[in-house]
């Protein structure tokens, strides 16, 4: 079954680190761009970072330097690592797979992150 499953969310205190995982089933992460998006309460979904099909990484300007996106081909999993969380990182984080050559795209169901003291 083709799917993306996010995990690793939960409640964290400001300053803590966090690693989110996006496990891809029947999706070759070498063939698709895998991105993380987030949606805070009352806000629109926003792009966070992309792990490109060739292994490149790109980040939203507002997130640059605060997190790292990486991929593990053996596990078909893309990670999003936060070094020091802020309350404004509170959101549902979604994983997205997209083809560079067609309009095909797929979303995971998301994982909730709450940052609060």
Backbone as CSV, one residue per row, in Angstrom:
resi,resn,N_x,N_y,N_z,CA_x,CA_y,CA_z,C_x,C_y,C_z
1,UNK,0.849,-1.189,0.000,0.000,0.000,0.000,0.883,1.236,0.000
2,UNK,0.619,2.142,-0.906,1.385,3.385,-1.000,0.921,4.328,0.098
3,UNK,1.828,4.707,0.969,1.428,5.624,2.038,2.638,6.283,2.681
4,UNK,2.355,7.363,3.375,3.340,8.082,4.184,2.819,8.095,5.609
5,UNK,3.660,7.744,6.557,3.246,7.714,7.958,4.221,8.543,8.782
6,UNK,3.681,9.606,9.375,4.487,10.459,10.234,4.456,9.949,11.670
7,UNK,5.550,10.179,12.391,5.608,9.824,13.807,6.626,10.712,14.502
8,UNK,6.618,10.667,15.820,7.594,11.402,16.602,7.059,12.652,17.273
9,UNK,5.820,13.007,16.983,5.248,14.191,17.607,4.916,13.960,19.070
10,UNK,4.504,15.025,19.730,4.145,14.931,21.134,4.284,16.274,21.801
11,UNK,4.301,16.240,23.114,4.432,17.468,23.894,5.888,17.659,24.283
12,UNK,6.404,18.870,24.043,7.788,19.182,24.359,7.855,20.539,25.041
13,UNK,8.905,20.748,25.788,9.147,22.053,26.404,10.039,22.897,25.506
14,UNK,9.919,24.207,25.591,10.802,25.074,24.798,12.268,24.744,25.054
15,UNK,13.053,24.734,23.979,14.469,24.435,24.086,14.820,22.983,23.867
16,UNK,13.831,22.118,23.946,14.102,20.700,23.743,14.279,20.386,22.262
17,UNK,14.871,19.244,22.002,15.028,18.789,20.618,13.924,17.788,20.289
18,UNK,13.747,17.562,18.971,12.686,16.665,18.519,13.061,16.128,17.150
19,UNK,12.791,14.860,16.928,12.973,14.299,15.595,11.669,13.679,15.112
20,UNK,11.188,14.171,14.013,10.009,13.609,13.369,10.444,12.667,12.259
21,UNK,9.652,11.625,12.049,9.943,10.646,11.004,8.792,10.570,10.012
22,UNK,9.142,10.390,8.763,8.160,10.160,7.706,8.554,8.866,7.022
23,UNK,7.811,7.800,7.299,8.101,6.496,6.721,7.289,6.314,5.448
24,UNK,7.981,6.036,4.360,7.329,5.876,3.058,7.171,4.396,2.733
25,UNK,5.953,4.011,2.389,5.691,2.628,1.966,5.430,2.601,0.474
26,UNK,6.171,1.758,-0.215,6.053,1.617,-1.666,6.306,2.939,-2.383
27,UNK,7.116,3.779,-1.750,7.571,5.025,-2.376,9.082,5.054,-2.254
28,UNK,9.767,5.142,-3.366,11.217,5.205,-3.368,11.629,6.652,-3.154
29,UNK,12.261,6.949,-2.006,12.585,8.345,-1.704,13.675,8.875,-2.640
30,UNK,14.284,7.976,-3.394,15.245,8.437,-4.397,14.546,8.936,-5.656
31,UNK,13.269,8.639,-5.784,12.522,8.997,-6.988,11.574,10.187,-6.782
32,UNK,11.342,10.550,-5.535,10.383,11.608,-5.245,10.978,12.625,-4.276
33,UNK,10.481,13.840,-4.364,10.819,14.858,-3.372,9.927,14.642,-2.154
34,UNK,10.535,14.545,-0.979,9.795,14.376,0.261,9.919,15.662,1.066
35,UNK,8.780,16.238,1.387,8.756,17.529,2.077,8.007,17.431,3.397
36,UNK,8.361,18.319,4.284,7.610,18.526,5.525,6.892,19.868,5.430
37,UNK,5.635,19.845,5.851,4.833,21.048,5.993,4.310,21.065,7.423
38,UNK,3.821,22.219,7.827,3.181,22.297,9.138,1.999,23.244,9.077
39,UNK,1.055,22.994,9.970,-0.129,23.833,10.056,-0.444,24.093,11.513
40,UNK,-0.296,25.349,11.878,-0.613,25.770,13.240,-2.108,26.053,13.344
41,UNK,-2.666,26.012,14.550,-4.099,26.287,14.705,-4.480,27.630,14.115
42,UNK,-5.474,27.635,13.247,-5.952,28.863,12.650,-5.128,29.387,11.495
43,UNK,-4.047,28.701,11.170,-3.167,29.153,10.085,-3.248,28.224,8.877
44,UNK,-2.733,28.717,7.767,-2.644,27.872,6.582,-1.431,26.950,6.697
45,UNK,-1.484,25.871,5.947,-0.359,24.944,5.924,0.825,25.638,5.263
46,UNK,2.016,25.509,5.852,3.198,26.144,5.307,4.300,25.116,5.096
47,UNK,5.086,25.357,4.069,6.201,24.486,3.744,7.345,24.726,4.722
48,UNK,7.987,23.628,5.151,9.085,23.718,6.112,10.422,23.379,5.450
49,UNK,10.488,22.212,4.794,11.753,21.768,4.211,11.486,20.640,3.239
50,UNK,12.440,20.418,2.336,12.344,19.350,1.339,13.634,18.557,1.263
51,UNK,13.457,17.228,1.204,14.569,16.329,0.914,14.363,15.879,-0.524
52,UNK,15.178,16.391,-1.426,14.986,16.134,-2.833,15.346,14.715,-3.247
53,UNK,14.806,14.327,-4.391,15.032,12.975,-4.880,16.508,12.686,-5.110
54,UNK,17.305,13.715,-5.345,18.749,13.523,-5.521,19.547,13.681,-4.242
55,UNK,18.832,13.864,-3.133,19.504,14.020,-1.848,19.739,15.459,-1.438
56,UNK,19.294,16.396,-2.270,19.471,17.810,-1.902,18.505,18.180,-0.787
57,UNK,18.828,19.246,-0.077,17.963,19.724,1.003,17.710,21.220,0.826
58,UNK,16.468,21.613,1.031,16.107,23.029,0.991,15.201,23.332,2.164
59,UNK,15.265,24.570,2.639,14.539,24.973,3.832,13.805,26.284,3.595
60,UNK,12.682,26.412,4.277,12.015,27.704,4.295,12.937,28.697,4.979
61,UNK,12.935,29.916,4.506,13.840,30.936,5.041,13.669,31.097,6.549
62,UNK,12.448,31.014,7.010,12.173,31.212,8.440,12.689,30.058,9.293
63,UNK,12.982,28.914,8.668,13.416,27.732,9.401,14.917,27.470,9.262
64,UNK,15.565,28.177,8.368,16.983,27.943,8.100,17.790,28.045,9.386
65,UNK,18.642,27.030,9.632,19.507,27.033,10.795,18.887,26.455,12.049
66,UNK,17.584,26.202,12.027,16.908,25.700,13.225,16.623,24.214,13.153
67,UNK,16.668,23.666,11.972,16.335,22.264,11.848,17.116,21.642,10.694
68,UNK,17.071,20.309,10.661,17.777,19.564,9.632,16.856,18.491,9.064
69,UNK,16.778,18.433,7.742,16.035,17.361,7.095,17.037,16.372,6.527
70,UNK,16.738,15.092,6.665,17.646,14.062,6.179,16.847,12.840,5.759
71,UNK,17.498,11.957,5.009,16.815,10.770,4.538,17.652,9.524,4.740
72,UNK,16.982,8.409,4.987,17.629,7.103,5.127,17.030,6.198,4.070
73,UNK,17.777,5.965,3.020,17.273,5.179,1.906,16.941,3.756,2.341
74,UNK,17.756,3.164,3.188,17.535,1.779,3.616,16.203,1.634,4.336
75,UNK,15.811,2.677,5.040,14.545,2.638,5.781,13.426,3.354,5.049
76,UNK,13.723,3.935,3.885,12.732,4.727,3.142,12.051,5.724,4.083
77,UNK,12.855,6.423,4.842,12.338,7.350,5.856,13.056,8.682,5.747
78,UNK,12.300,9.748,5.881,12.845,11.103,5.906,12.586,11.691,7.290
79,UNK,13.600,12.320,7.847,13.535,12.847,9.203,13.562,14.373,9.198
80,UNK,12.979,14.937,10.234,13.046,16.372,10.467,13.490,16.565,11.912
81,UNK,14.679,17.103,12.080,15.284,17.258,13.407,15.280,18.724,13.830
82,UNK,14.616,19.005,14.940,14.648,20.332,15.553,15.693,20.314,16.661
83,UNK,16.521,21.337,16.710,17.528,21.408,17.754,17.026,22.098,19.014
84,UNK,16.230,23.107,18.867,15.739,23.863,20.012,14.345,24.381,19.687
85,UNK,13.350,23.701,20.219,11.975,24.030,19.883,11.523,25.343,20.519
86,UNK,10.599,26.005,19.840,9.978,27.223,20.341,8.470,27.005,20.396
87,UNK,7.779,27.748,21.229,6.315,27.592,21.288,5.652,27.771,19.920
88,UNK,6.210,28.625,19.094,5.622,28.852,17.770,5.820,27.673,16.817
89,UNK,6.543,26.652,17.259,6.663,25.430,16.452,5.471,24.504,16.674
90,UNK,4.590,24.882,17.574,3.388,24.100,17.806,2.550,24.046,16.537
91,UNK,2.296,22.828,16.047,1.571,22.649,14.790,1.383,21.165,14.543
92,UNK,0.565,20.863,13.560,0.525,19.506,13.016,1.516,19.470,11.856
93,UNK,2.395,18.500,11.877,3.427,18.382,10.857,3.041,17.268,9.882
94,UNK,3.056,17.626,8.609,2.648,16.711,7.551,3.825,16.388,6.639
95,UNK,3.829,15.170,6.156,4.813,14.721,5.186,4.146,14.675,3.814
96,UNK,4.890,15.064,2.798,4.366,15.078,1.430,5.387,14.462,0.481
97,UNK,4.906,13.634,-0.425,5.747,13.094,-1.494,5.253,13.647,-2.813
98,UNK,6.164,14.068,-3.660,5.770,14.657,-4.936,6.743,14.230,-6.029
99,UNK,6.173,13.943,-7.180,6.992,13.618,-8.335,7.508,14.894,-8.979
100,UNK,8.739,14.846,-9.435,9.307,15.995,-10.153,8.829,16.039,-11.600
101,UNK,8.256,14.937,-12.073,7.980,14.836,-13.505,6.496,14.751,-13.835
102,UNK,5.667,14.503,-12.821,4.222,14.467,-13.024,3.556,15.273,-11.924
103,UNK,2.244,15.307,-11.951,1.500,16.042,-10.919,1.180,15.167,-9.710
104,UNK,1.686,13.940,-9.687,1.383,13.028,-8.584,1.932,13.565,-7.281
105,UNK,1.110,13.510,-6.247,1.531,13.901,-4.918,0.716,13.136,-3.888
106,UNK,1.275,12.976,-2.687,0.588,12.256,-1.618,0.926,12.902,-0.284
107,UNK,-0.067,12.897,0.616,0.110,13.455,1.961,-0.032,12.363,3.006
108,UNK,0.716,12.511,4.082,0.477,11.707,5.253,-0.622,12.337,6.091
109,UNK,-0.959,11.697,7.202,-2.058,12.198,8.040,-1.589,13.207,9.077
110,UNK,-0.300,13.316,9.270,0.231,14.316,10.171,0.543,13.793,11.555
111,UNK,1.403,14.530,12.253,1.730,14.248,13.647,1.742,15.565,14.403
112,UNK,1.109,15.578,15.557,0.934,16.804,16.336,2.165,17.080,17.202
113,UNK,2.618,18.309,17.166,3.706,18.763,18.042,3.191,19.938,18.865
114,UNK,3.334,19.839,20.173,2.963,20.926,21.067,4.195,21.319,21.868
115,UNK,4.541,22.593,21.795,5.699,23.108,22.531,5.188,24.105,23.568
116,UNK,5.316,23.725,24.815,4.761,24.564,25.878,5.446,24.226,27.184
117,UNK,5.602,25.243,28.004,6.170,25.030,29.325,5.060,24.822,30.355
